[in-house]
Amino acid sequence: MASTIKDVSAIAGVSMKTVSRVLNKERYVSESTRLRVEKAVAELNFRPSVAARILAGKRSYQIALIYDNHSPHYIHQIQNGVWARCIEEGVRLLAQPSDVASPNLAREIGGLIDQTQVDGVILSSPVTDAPGALEELEQRGIPYVRISPGTDYDRSSSVSMDDVQAADDMTRHLIALGHRRIGFIIGHTNHTASDQRLFGYRRALDRAGLSFEPKYVRPGAFDFASGEAAGDVLLDLAQPPTAIFASNDDMAAGVLTVAHRRGLSVPGDLSVVGFDDTALASQLWPPLTTVRQPTRELAYAAAGLLFDATDEVVHRRLPHELVIRASTAGPRVS
């Protein structure tokens, strides 16, 4: 038979109310008592019923992740990171896709809260910067943490990385290889990171004494199709770029497809780089040079800030890394 809170209470030598306080991570429990209860929980392999915990207090032991992103690989990592932290806390995760451009976004978030009574919310970009979503959560008094916000930094706790510096670093890597005509594909206009990565690209060109040429910059939407379309336009130029920096891996995959279709050698005729280092990057041919964004770690950290339940606004910035693979080399000497 499954162990009960009464069994834990008996072994630990404390009241059931004290056991409940320890399980709920409440204050005013001595360290020695907490350790006795945790030891009893481990010995009995006790797993508290979520339903019982809900009935015992005001918490639902559920949180929601709300996102709007066109890259399934990126979202998988975000969900994975939040879920890993939820497991540690014994909390359920509800993943809710949304349309940040929808006029009903706030109403939909309100409906989610009414139906589930979640204890808190994690917002992934670009929902992080949707005023209606933030106002709805604040009016309802729901704690929330944002992943990679681009505005109103002091409005809530957040986790992020330096997108500007990451794009600057990758562009400087291409310049160091000898590239001077470097194409760039911008991400979705709803994402602040898109502008930040473009700024980093331009900053690196400027520092190297290279002029910014708008013809080498194309719009994208963080999906394969937009990367493919942008790659076609860039490679149709009279003087096409010798390297293309796509601001996520999905769009870089689209560029690689265009290059292969045209019979171009990568990296012999064209270097291609991406951003994120999703699982896709190492599955492409050739394997993709990219910026490793600590996506899973960002999500894990965001959940940790939410569970800390502090009134203090905390910002955590995690480091990025350049991952050099086989899709980059110096330009072919003509």
C-alpha positions in Angstrom: 0.0 0.0 0.0 1.1 3.6 -0.7 2.5 5.5 2.3 0.4 8.3 3.7 1.2 11.6 5.4 0.2 9.9 8.7 3.0 7.3 8.2 5.5 10.1 7.6 4.3 11.9 10.7 4.7 8.8 12.8 8.3 8.0 11.6 9.4 11.6 11.9 7.8 12.1 15.3 6.0 15.3 14.3 2.4 16.3 13.6 0.8 15.9 10.2 0.6 19.7 10.0 4.3 20.0 10.4 4.8 17.4 7.6 2.5 19.4 5.4 4.5 22.6 6.2 7.8 20.9 5.1 6.2 19.4 2.0 4.9 22.9 1.1 8.3 24.5 1.8 6.7 26.9 4.3 8.7 28.9 6.8 8.9 28.5 10.5 10.1 24.9 10.5 13.4 24.2 12.2 16.2 22.7 10.2 16.4 19.6 12.3 12.6 19.0 12.0 12.8 19.5 8.2 15.6 17.0 7.9 13.7 14.4 10.0 10.6 14.8 7.8 12.6 14.6 4.5 14.4 11.5 5.8 11.0 9.9 6.6 9.7 10.9 3.2 12.7 9.3 1.5 12.5 6.1 3.5 8.8 5.6 2.7 9.1 6.8 -0.9 6.2 9.0 -0.1 4.5 10.9 -3.0 1.9 13.4 -1.8 -1.3 13.5 -3.8 -1.7 16.7 -5.8 -5.4 16.6 -5.2 -4.9 16.3 -1.4 -2.4 19.2 -1.5 -4.9 21.4 -3.4 -7.6 20.6 -0.8 -5.3 21.4 2.1 -4.5 24.9 0.9 -4.8 27.6 -1.7 -2.2 26.3 -4.1 -2.9 24.2 -7.2 0.7 23.0 -7.6 0.5 23.8 -11.2 2.3 26.4 -13.3 1.8 27.5 -16.9 4.4 28.1 -19.6 2.9 30.5 -22.2 4.8 30.8 -25.5 4.6 31.8 -29.2 7.5 30.6 -31.2 7.8 29.2 -34.7 10.8 26.9 -33.9 9.7 23.6 -32.5 13.3 22.7 -31.6 13.6 25.9 -29.4 10.2 25.3 -27.7 11.1 21.7 -27.0 14.2 22.9 -25.1 12.2 25.5 -23.2 9.6 23.0 -22.1 12.3 20.5 -21.2 14.0 23.0 -18.9 10.9 24.1 -17.1 9.6 20.6 -16.8 12.9 19.4 -15.2 12.6 22.1 -12.4 8.9 21.2 -11.9 9.7 17.6 -11.3 12.1 18.6 -8.5 9.3 20.7 -6.9 6.5 18.2 -7.4 4.6 20.6 -9.6 2.7 20.0 -12.8 3.5 22.0 -15.9 0.8 23.2 -18.4 2.3 24.3 -21.7 0.0 26.8 -23.5 0.8 28.0 -27.1 -0.5 31.5 -27.9 -0.7 34.1 -30.6 1.0 37.2 -29.3 -0.6 39.3 -32.1 -4.1 38.1 -31.1 -6.4 40.8 -29.7 -7.7 38.1 -27.4 -4.4 37.2 -25.8 -5.1 38.7 -22.4 -8.6 37.1 -22.4 -7.1 33.7 -23.3 -4.6 34.0 -20.5 -7.3 34.9 -18.1 -9.4 31.9 -19.2 -6.4 29.6 -18.6 -6.0 30.9 -15.1 -9.7 30.6 -14.3 -9.8 27.0 -15.5 -6.6 25.8 -13.9 -5.9 28.1 -10.9 -2.2 28.0 -11.7 0.2 29.2 -9.0 2.5 31.1 -11.4 3.4 31.6 -15.0 6.5 31.6 -17.1 6.4 33.7 -20.3 8.7 32.9 -23.2 9.6 35.5 -25.9 7.7 37.2 -27.5 4.9 36.9 -25.0 7.4 38.3 -22.5 6.9 41.8 -24.0 3.1 41.6 -24.6 1.6 44.4 -22.5 -1.8 42.8 -22.4 -0.4 39.5 -21.1 1.6 41.3 -18.4 -1.3 43.5 -17.3 -3.7 40.5 -17.1 -1.3 38.6 -14.8 -0.6 41.6 -12.6 -4.3 42.5 -12.2 -4.9 38.9 -11.0 -1.9 38.9 -8.7 -0.3 35.9 -10.5 3.5 35.6 -10.0 5.4 35.4 -13.3 8.9 35.2 -14.6 10.0 36.1 -18.2 12.5 34.5 -20.4 14.5 36.9 -22.5 12.4 40.1 -22.2 13.2 43.1 -24.3 11.3 45.8 -22.5 10.3 46.9 -18.9 13.1 44.9 -17.3 12.2 46.0 -13.8 8.6 44.8 -14.2 9.4 41.2 -13.2 12.2 38.8 -12.5 13.7 37.4 -15.7 16.5 35.2 -17.2 18.3 36.0 -20.4 21.5 35.9 -22.4 23.3 38.7 -24.3 21.9 38.4 -27.8 23.8 41.5 -29.0 27.2 40.2 -27.9 26.4 36.7 -29.2 25.6 38.0 -32.7 28.7 40.3 -32.6 30.9 37.3 -31.7 29.6 35.1 -34.5 29.9 37.9 -37.1 33.5 38.6 -35.9 34.2 34.8 -36.3 33.1 35.1 -40.0 35.2 38.2 -40.5 38.2 36.5 -38.9 37.9 33.7 -41.5 38.2 36.3 -44.2 34.6 37.0 -45.1 33.7 40.5 -46.2 30.3 40.0 -47.8 28.2 38.6 -45.0 24.5 38.1 -45.4 22.2 38.3 -42.4 18.6 37.0 -41.9 16.6 38.7 -39.3 14.2 36.8 -37.0 10.5 37.4 -36.5 9.5 41.0 -36.0 7.6 40.1 -32.8 10.8 39.1 -31.0 13.0 41.7 -29.4 16.0 39.3 -29.9 15.6 39.8 -33.6 16.6 43.5 -33.4 19.3 42.7 -30.8 21.0 40.1 -33.1 20.8 42.5 -36.0 22.4 45.2 -33.9 25.2 42.8 -32.9 25.9 41.9 -36.5 26.0 45.6 -37.5 28.3 46.4 -34.5 30.8 43.8 -35.5 30.9 45.0 -39.1 31.5 48.6 -37.9 34.3 47.6 -35.5 36.0 45.7 -38.4 35.7 48.8 -40.7 33.2 47.1 -43.0 30.2 49.1 -44.3 26.7 47.9 -43.6 24.9 47.1 -46.9 21.1 46.7 -46.6 21.0 44.4 -49.6 22.7 41.7 -47.6 20.0 41.7 -44.9 16.7 39.9 -45.4 13.6 39.5 -43.2 12.8 36.1 -41.6 10.3 34.5 -39.3 12.4 32.0 -37.3 11.2 29.1 -39.5 12.6 27.0 -42.3 10.5 28.5 -45.1 11.6 32.1 -44.4 15.2 31.0 -44.3 14.9 29.3 -47.6 13.2 32.4 -49.2 15.9 34.7 -47.8 18.7 32.4 -49.0 17.3 32.5 -52.5 17.2 36.3 -52.6 20.7 36.7 -51.2 22.3 34.1 -53.5 20.6 35.8 -56.5 22.5 39.0 -56.0 25.1 40.0 -58.6 27.7 39.8 -55.8 26.2 37.2 -53.4 27.5 36.9 -49.9 30.3 34.4 -49.2 28.7 33.7 -45.8 25.2 33.9 -44.4 24.3 34.4 -40.8 20.8 33.2 -40.1 19.5 34.3 -36.7 18.2 30.9 -35.8 19.0 27.3 -36.7 15.7 26.6 -38.5 16.4 29.5 -41.0 20.0 28.4 -41.4 18.6 25.0 -42.4 16.6 26.7 -45.1 19.7 28.4 -46.4 21.6 25.1 -46.5 18.8 23.6 -48.6 19.0 26.5 -51.1 22.8 26.1 -51.3 22.5 22.3 -51.9 19.8 22.8 -54.5 22.0 25.2 -56.4 25.0 22.8 -56.3 27.0 25.1 -54.0 29.6 23.6 -51.7 29.2 24.4 -48.0 31.5 25.7 -46.8 33.6 25.7 -50.0 31.4 28.2 -51.9 29.3 29.5 -49.0 29.6 29.5 -45.2 26.4 29.2 -43.2 25.9 29.9 -39.5 22.9 29.8 -37.2 21.8 30.7 -33.7 20.5 28.6 -30.7 22.3 25.3 -31.2 19.1 23.2 -31.2 19.3 19.5 -31.9 18.8 20.3 -35.5 22.2 22.1 -35.8 24.2 18.8 -35.3 21.8 16.8 -37.5 22.2 19.0 -40.7 24.8 18.4 -43.3 27.3 19.8 -42.9 26.8 20.2 -39.2 26.0 23.8 -38.4 28.3 26.4 -36.8 26.0 28.2 -34.5 25.6 30.2 -31.3 24.8 28.0 -28.4 22.0 29.7 -26.5 21.6 28.0 -23.1 17.9 27.6 -23.8 17.2 24.7 -21.5 19.2 26.3 -18.7 17.3 29.6 -19.2 14.0 27.8 -18.8 15.2 25.8 -15.8 16.5 29.1 -14.1 13.2 30.8 -14.9 11.2 28.1 -13.1 13.6 28.3 -10.2 13.0 32.1 -9.8 9.2 31.4 -9.9 9.5 28.8 -7.2 11.6 31.0 -5.0 8.5 33.1 -4.4 10.3 36.3 -3.5 9.0 39.8 -3.9 12.5 41.0 -5.1 13.0 41.4 -8.8 15.9 39.3 -9.9 17.6 39.2 -13.3 19.9 36.3 -14.2 22.1 36.4 -17.4 23.5 33.1 -18.6 26.5 32.9 -21.0 26.5 31.9 -24.6 29.1 30.0 -26.6 30.2 29.8 -30.3 30.0 26.2 -31.5 32.2 25.8 -34.5 31.3 22.9 -36.8 31.8 22.1 -40.5 29.6 24.7 -42.1 32.2 27.5 -42.0 35.5 28.1 -43.6 37.4 30.9 -45.3 35.9 32.3 -48.6 37.1 30.7 -51.8 39.9 32.6 -53.4 38.8 33.6 -57.0 
